[in-house]
Amino acid sequence: MAENDSEQDLQPASFEQAEDELEQNDEYSQYMLHSEAEIVVLLRSLIPKKVLITVYFDRGESFFLTSMISVNPEEKTFVIDVSNSHTMNERALAADRLIFTAVVDKVKIRFSLDKLTAVVKGGLPAFQCALPDRLLRLQRREFFRLSTPIANPVRLHATVKHTENGPQAIDTPLVDISGGGIGLMIAPEKARFLHKDDLLDDCQITLPGEGLLTVVLCIRNMFDVAARNGMRCIRVGCEYVNLPDTRLTVIQRYITRIERERKARLNGLA
């Protein structure tokens, strides 16, 4: 059985990050596999390397770590190990959407499924799953997505000009930032002024320690998110439009510095 289900630091990605990447069809379409043969080859490559797979469900409230046991293209299924928690297994079987995420040879793998089925494999309990009809395979470094610090946040100031009630100002901290775009969490009353594919001109991003950047953003996706306290927010994914190389360098420098500081703190606590 899979072990260490509660060790959060073993998770290769947050639920929000994995879901965001799967939802961003425009930005990541060229990295989405639809060929069953390619998907089978990629999933089979996880077996000999004993790659840890994180399976999220209940909108990210629950997860367990597992590994690939077998891939059966004739039956269009694959089999994974169960959790070492009976309660977690029961909840996973009852889930109506599960997100699978793993990292193999510095390549991120993401896909979602509707359900698991309990089976016995080699005399031991296991989960059987249908092969996904699409699978995201990301290996470009610029898509590394940094969750922004809460204590010293990156802030966005933008103005939505074309609304029935006149220009609407948005001033909010970022949830994450990458070389390709940013993620926001916006209250529904503000999010109602935003729409997919909207262009936001003259957006100002304040990067602590780096300064103020002016960028153009295109809204690529929007979806509801239920916070742990029960409040409803709108997750908004934005892509930079025609970002100059000089500004991209500043963003990448900030990401590298924050990630280096985070690792230094973790090493200091070890």
KEVEX-768580 format. One line per field, with one value per residue (C-alpha): residue in three letters; residue number from 0; x, y negated, z negated. Coordinates in nm, 2 decimals. Layout:
<pts>
type = [Ala / ...] $
seq = [NUM / ...] $
xx = [X / ...] $
yy = [Y / ...] $
zz = [Z / ...] $
</pts>
This chain:
<pts>
type = [Met / Ala / Glu / Asn / Asp / Ser / Glu / Gln / Asp / Leu / Gln / Pro / Ala / Ser / Phe / Glu / Gln / Ala / Glu / Asp / Glu / Leu / Glu / Gln / Asn / Asp / Glu / Tyr / Ser / Gln / Tyr / Met / Leu / His / Ser / Glu / Ala / Glu / Ile / Val / Val / Leu / Leu / Arg / Ser / Leu / Ile / Pro / Lys / Lys / Val / Leu / Ile / Thr / Val / Tyr / Phe / Asp / Arg / Gly / Glu / Ser / Phe / Phe / Leu / Thr / Ser / Met / Ile / Ser / Val / Asn / Pro / Glu / Glu / Lys / Thr / Phe / Val / Ile / Asp / Val / Ser / Asn / Ser / His / Thr / Met / Asn / Glu / Arg / Ala / Leu / Ala / Ala / Asp / Arg / Leu / Ile / Phe / Thr / Ala / Val / Val / Asp / Lys / Val / Lys / Ile / Arg / Phe / Ser / Leu / Asp / Lys / Leu / Thr / Ala / Val / Val / Lys / Gly / Gly / Leu / Pro / Ala / Phe / Gln / Cys / Ala / Leu / Pro / Asp / Arg / Leu / Leu / Arg / Leu / Gln / Arg / Arg / Glu / Phe / Phe / Arg / Leu / Ser / Thr / Pro / Ile / Ala / Asn / Pro / Val / Arg / Leu / His / Ala / Thr / Val / Lys / His / Thr / Glu / Asn / Gly / Pro / Gln / Ala / Ile / Asp / Thr / Pro / Leu / Val / Asp / Ile / Ser / Gly / Gly / Gly / Ile / Gly / Leu / Met / Ile / Ala / Pro / Glu / Lys / Ala / Arg / Phe / Leu / His / Lys / Asp / Asp / Leu / Leu / Asp / Asp / Cys / Gln / Ile / Thr / Leu / Pro / Gly / Glu / Gly / Leu / Leu / Thr / Val / Val / Leu / Cys / Ile / Arg / Asn / Met / Phe / Asp / Val / Ala / Ala / Arg / Asn / Gly / Met / Arg / Cys / Ile / Arg / Val / Gly / Cys / Glu / Tyr / Val / Asn / Leu / Pro / Asp / Thr / Arg / Leu / Thr / Val / Ile / Gln / Arg / Tyr / Ile / Thr / Arg / Ile / Glu / Arg / Glu / Arg / Lys / Ala / Arg / Leu / Asn / Gly / Leu / Ala] $
seq = [0 / 1 / 2 / 3 / 4 / 5 / 6 / 7 / 8 / 9 / 10 / 11 / 12 / 13 / 14 / 15 / 16 / 17 / 18 / 19 / 20 / 21 / 22 / 23 / 24 / 25 / 26 / 27 / 28 / 29 / 30 / 31 / 32 / 33 / 34 / 35 / 36 / 37 / 38 / 39 / 40 / 41 / 42 / 43 / 44 / 45 / 46 / 47 / 48 / 49 / 50 / 51 / 52 / 53 / 54 / 55 / 56 / 57 / 58 / 59 / 60 / 61 / 62 / 63 / 64 / 65 / 66 / 67 / 68 / 69 / 70 / 71 / 72 / 73 / 74 / 75 / 76 / 77 / 78 / 79 / 80 / 81 / 82 / 83 / 84 / 85 / 86 / 87 / 88 / 89 / 90 / 91 / 92 / 93 / 94 / 95 / 96 / 97 / 98 / 99 / 100 / 101 / 102 / 103 / 104 / 105 / 106 / 107 / 108 / 109 / 110 / 111 / 112 / 113 / 114 / 115 / 116 / 117 / 118 / 119 / 120 / 121 / 122 / 123 / 124 / 125 / 126 / 127 / 128 / 129 / 130 / 131 / 132 / 133 / 134 / 135 / 136 / 137 / 138 / 139 / 140 / 141 / 142 / 143 / 144 / 145 / 146 / 147 / 148 / 149 / 150 / 151 / 152 / 153 / 154 / 155 / 156 / 157 / 158 / 159 / 160 / 161 / 162 / 163 / 164 / 165 / 166 / 167 / 168 / 169 / 170 / 171 / 172 / 173 / 174 / 175 / 176 / 177 / 178 / 179 / 180 / 181 / 182 / 183 / 184 / 185 / 186 / 187 / 188 / 189 / 190 / 191 / 192 / 193 / 194 / 195 / 196 / 197 / 198 / 199 / 200 / 201 / 202 / 203 / 204 / 205 / 206 / 207 / 208 / 209 / 210 / 211 / 212 / 213 / 214 / 215 / 216 / 217 / 218 / 219 / 220 / 221 / 222 / 223 / 224 / 225 / 226 / 227 / 228 / 229 / 230 / 231 / 232 / 233 / 234 / 235 / 236 / 237 / 238 / 239 / 240 / 241 / 242 / 243 / 244 / 245 / 246 / 247 / 248 / 249 / 250 / 251 / 252 / 253 / 254 / 255 / 256 / 257 / 258 / 259 / 260 / 261 / 262 / 263 / 264 / 265 / 266 / 267 / 268 / 269] $
xx = [0.00 / 0.11 / 0.27 / 0.30 / -0.04 / -0.03 / 0.31 / 0.22 / 0.58 / 0.58 / 0.31 / 0.45 / 0.20 / -0.09 / -0.44 / -0.50 / -0.19 / -0.28 / -0.64 / -0.54 / -0.30 / -0.56 / -0.82 / -0.59 / -0.67 / -0.54 / -0.20 / -0.12 / -0.30 / 0.03 / 0.14 / -0.19 / -0.16 / -0.47 / -0.31 / -0.40 / -0.07 / 0.13 / -0.06 / 0.00 / 0.37 / 0.39 / 0.19 / 0.40 / 0.72 / 0.60 / 0.62 / 0.99 / 1.08 / 0.83 / 0.71 / 0.49 / 0.15 / -0.07 / -0.45 / -0.66 / -1.04 / -1.31 / -1.19 / -0.84 / -0.96 / -0.83 / -0.55 / -0.34 / 0.00 / 0.01 / 0.21 / 0.14 / 0.10 / 0.01 / -0.13 / -0.36 / -0.42 / -0.64 / -0.89 / -0.81 / -0.74 / -0.46 / -0.42 / -0.27 / -0.20 / -0.46 / -0.40 / -0.31 / -0.62 / -0.95 / -1.15 / -0.94 / -1.00 / -1.38 / -1.39 / -1.18 / -1.42 / -1.71 / -1.55 / -1.69 / -1.37 / -1.01 / -0.69 / -0.37 / -0.04 / 0.32 / 0.67 / 0.90 / 1.24 / 1.15 / 0.84 / 0.50 / 0.21 / -0.15 / -0.49 / -0.83 / -1.08 / -1.44 / -1.40 / -1.20 / -1.30 / -1.19 / -1.02 / -0.77 / -0.43 / -0.19 / -0.40 / -0.39 / -0.65 / -0.59 / -0.78 / -0.86 / -0.90 / -1.00 / -0.72 / -0.76 / -0.87 / -0.62 / -0.30 / -0.10 / 0.28 / 0.47 / 0.85 / 0.92 / 1.09 / 0.91 / 0.59 / 0.72 / 0.45 / 0.55 / 0.29 / 0.34 / 0.43 / 0.15 / 0.36 / 0.51 / 0.26 / 0.29 / 0.00 / -0.19 / -0.36 / -0.58 / -0.88 / -1.16 / -1.28 / -1.57 / -1.85 / -2.20 / -2.11 / -1.81 / -1.44 / -1.38 / -1.06 / -0.91 / -0.64 / -0.55 / -0.26 / -0.15 / -0.20 / 0.09 / 0.31 / 0.51 / 0.70 / 0.38 / 0.12 / -0.04 / -0.32 / -0.57 / -0.84 / -1.12 / -1.44 / -1.75 / -1.87 / -1.55 / -1.52 / -1.85 / -1.68 / -1.43 / -1.48 / -1.27 / -1.04 / -1.08 / -0.77 / -0.65 / -0.42 / -0.18 / -0.19 / 0.06 / 0.24 / 0.44 / 0.72 / 0.87 / 1.25 / 1.22 / 0.98 / 0.68 / 0.60 / 0.34 / 0.20 / -0.10 / -0.30 / -0.54 / -0.79 / -0.76 / -0.98 / -1.22 / -1.38 / -1.54 / -1.33 / -1.47 / -1.23 / -1.18 / -1.39 / -1.68 / -1.64 / -1.68 / -1.41 / -1.33 / -1.00 / -0.88 / -0.58 / -0.42 / -0.15 / 0.09 / 0.05 / 0.36 / 0.57 / 0.91 / 1.21 / 1.34 / 1.02 / 1.02 / 1.38 / 1.26 / 0.98 / 1.21 / 1.47 / 1.20 / 1.07 / 1.43 / 1.51 / 1.19 / 1.23 / 1.59 / 1.49 / 1.21 / 1.46 / 1.71 / 1.44 / 1.35 / 1.71 / 1.75 / 1.46 / 1.59] $
yy = [0.00 / -0.36 / -0.52 / -0.87 / -0.99 / -1.28 / -1.42 / -1.74 / -1.82 / -1.51 / -1.66 / -1.75 / -2.03 / -2.19 / -2.10 / -2.46 / -2.45 / -2.12 / -2.22 / -2.55 / -2.39 / -2.14 / -2.42 / -2.65 / -2.49 / -2.78 / -2.82 / -2.45 / -2.30 / -2.21 / -2.01 / -1.81 / -1.44 / -1.29 / -0.99 / -0.67 / -0.51 / -0.81 / -0.81 / -0.44 / -0.48 / -0.77 / -0.60 / -0.28 / -0.48 / -0.56 / -0.19 / -0.11 / -0.44 / -0.39 / -0.75 / -0.89 / -1.00 / -1.24 / -1.18 / -1.48 / -1.48 / -1.66 / -1.98 / -1.94 / -1.88 / -1.52 / -1.35 / -1.03 / -0.92 / -0.61 / -0.45 / -0.28 / 0.10 / 0.18 / 0.03 / 0.24 / 0.09 / 0.38 / 0.30 / -0.08 / -0.08 / -0.12 / 0.00 / -0.20 / -0.12 / -0.20 / -0.44 / -0.28 / -0.45 / -0.26 / -0.59 / -0.76 / -0.47 / -0.49 / -0.86 / -0.83 / -0.56 / -0.80 / -1.10 / -1.22 / -1.39 / -1.31 / -1.49 / -1.29 / -1.47 / -1.34 / -1.45 / -1.22 / -1.33 / -1.69 / -1.65 / -1.74 / -1.50 / -1.60 / -1.44 / -1.40 / -1.11 / -1.07 / -0.77 / -0.48 / -0.12 / 0.12 / 0.44 / 0.70 / 0.72 / 0.99 / 1.07 / 0.72 / 0.44 / 0.18 / -0.09 / -0.04 / -0.35 / -0.42 / -0.56 / -0.93 / -1.07 / -1.36 / -1.41 / -1.72 / -1.68 / -2.00 / -2.03 / -2.40 / -2.57 / -2.90 / -2.73 / -2.68 / -2.85 / -3.01 / -3.04 / -3.40 / -3.48 / -3.58 / -3.79 / -4.00 / -3.96 / -4.04 / -4.28 / -4.36 / -4.68 / -4.69 / -4.87 / -4.70 / -4.98 / -4.83 / -4.77 / -4.89 / -5.07 / -5.25 / -5.16 / -4.91 / -4.90 / -4.57 / -4.57 / -4.22 / -4.00 / -3.73 / -3.37 / -3.26 / -3.39 / -3.23 / -3.33 / -3.28 / -3.46 / -3.50 / -3.36 / -3.56 / -3.48 / -3.74 / -3.80 / -3.72 / -4.09 / -4.20 / -3.89 / -3.96 / -4.24 / -4.00 / -3.76 / -3.49 / -3.64 / -4.00 / -4.21 / -4.42 / -4.70 / -4.88 / -4.63 / -4.71 / -4.43 / -4.52 / -4.27 / -4.32 / -4.38 / -4.43 / -4.72 / -4.80 / -4.63 / -4.74 / -4.45 / -4.36 / -4.05 / -3.83 / -3.63 / -3.27 / -3.09 / -3.15 / -2.90 / -2.88 / -2.78 / -2.71 / -2.82 / -2.61 / -2.86 / -2.80 / -3.14 / -3.13 / -3.30 / -3.30 / -3.17 / -3.38 / -3.27 / -3.54 / -3.52 / -3.80 / -3.95 / -4.06 / -4.08 / -4.24 / -4.02 / -4.28 / -4.24 / -3.87 / -3.87 / -4.07 / -3.82 / -3.52 / -3.69 / -3.74 / -3.38 / -3.25 / -3.46 / -3.37 / -3.00 / -3.02 / -3.19 / -2.93 / -2.64 / -2.81 / -2.84 / -2.47 / -2.37 / -2.58 / -2.39 / -2.05] $
zz = [0.00 / 0.05 / -0.25 / -0.40 / -0.28 / -0.52 / -0.43 / -0.25 / -0.15 / 0.08 / 0.30 / 0.64 / 0.69 / 0.51 / 0.61 / 0.73 / 0.95 / 1.10 / 1.17 / 1.31 / 1.56 / 1.67 / 1.72 / 1.92 / 2.26 / 2.46 / 2.29 / 2.26 / 2.56 / 2.73 / 2.43 / 2.41 / 2.52 / 2.69 / 2.84 / 2.65 / 2.75 / 2.62 / 2.30 / 2.24 / 2.30 / 2.06 / 1.78 / 1.82 / 1.78 / 1.42 / 1.32 / 1.32 / 1.17 / 0.89 / 0.94 / 0.66 / 0.79 / 0.59 / 0.63 / 0.53 / 0.47 / 0.27 / 0.44 / 0.31 / -0.05 / -0.04 / 0.13 / 0.11 / 0.25 / 0.47 / 0.75 / 1.08 / 1.08 / 1.44 / 1.76 / 1.97 / 2.32 / 2.43 / 2.15 / 2.17 / 1.80 / 1.55 / 1.19 / 0.90 / 0.53 / 0.27 / -0.03 / -0.37 / -0.51 / -0.48 / -0.53 / -0.26 / -0.02 / -0.08 / -0.02 / 0.30 / 0.43 / 0.37 / 0.54 / 0.87 / 0.99 / 0.92 / 1.03 / 1.08 / 1.07 / 1.08 / 1.18 / 1.37 / 1.50 / 1.43 / 1.65 / 1.49 / 1.56 / 1.50 / 1.58 / 1.43 / 1.41 / 1.30 / 1.07 / 0.93 / 0.91 / 0.63 / 0.76 / 0.63 / 0.80 / 0.70 / 0.40 / 0.27 / 0.29 / 0.57 / 0.77 / 1.14 / 1.35 / 1.71 / 1.93 / 1.95 / 2.29 / 2.24 / 2.04 / 1.98 / 2.01 / 1.92 / 1.93 / 2.00 / 1.72 / 1.78 / 1.67 / 1.31 / 1.11 / 0.78 / 0.50 / 0.39 / 0.03 / -0.20 / -0.43 / -0.15 / 0.14 / 0.50 / 0.58 / 0.90 / 0.98 / 1.29 / 1.42 / 1.61 / 1.84 / 2.03 / 1.77 / 1.74 / 1.41 / 1.55 / 1.49 / 1.20 / 1.01 / 0.91 / 0.64 / 0.52 / 0.42 / 0.66 / 0.58 / 0.80 / 1.08 / 1.36 / 1.67 / 1.86 / 1.65 / 1.31 / 1.09 / 0.89 / 0.64 / 0.67 / 0.49 / 0.70 / 0.69 / 0.86 / 1.08 / 1.25 / 1.44 / 1.59 / 1.88 / 2.05 / 2.33 / 2.19 / 2.24 / 1.94 / 2.04 / 1.82 / 1.54 / 1.26 / 1.08 / 0.77 / 0.72 / 0.37 / 0.41 / 0.78 / 0.84 / 1.04 / 1.38 / 1.63 / 1.83 / 2.06 / 1.95 / 2.12 / 1.91 / 2.00 / 1.75 / 1.46 / 1.23 / 0.88 / 0.58 / 0.24 / -0.03 / -0.35 / -0.55 / -0.30 / -0.12 / 0.25 / 0.47 / 0.84 / 0.96 / 1.25 / 1.47 / 1.68 / 1.95 / 2.04 / 2.38 / 2.57 / 2.26 / 2.33 / 2.26 / 2.00 / 1.79 / 1.82 / 1.69 / 1.39 / 1.32 / 1.35 / 1.12 / 0.86 / 0.89 / 0.86 / 0.55 / 0.36 / 0.44 / 0.32 / 0.00 / -0.06 / -0.02 / -0.25 / -0.52 / -0.47 / -0.49 / -0.81 / -0.97 / -0.87] $
</pts>
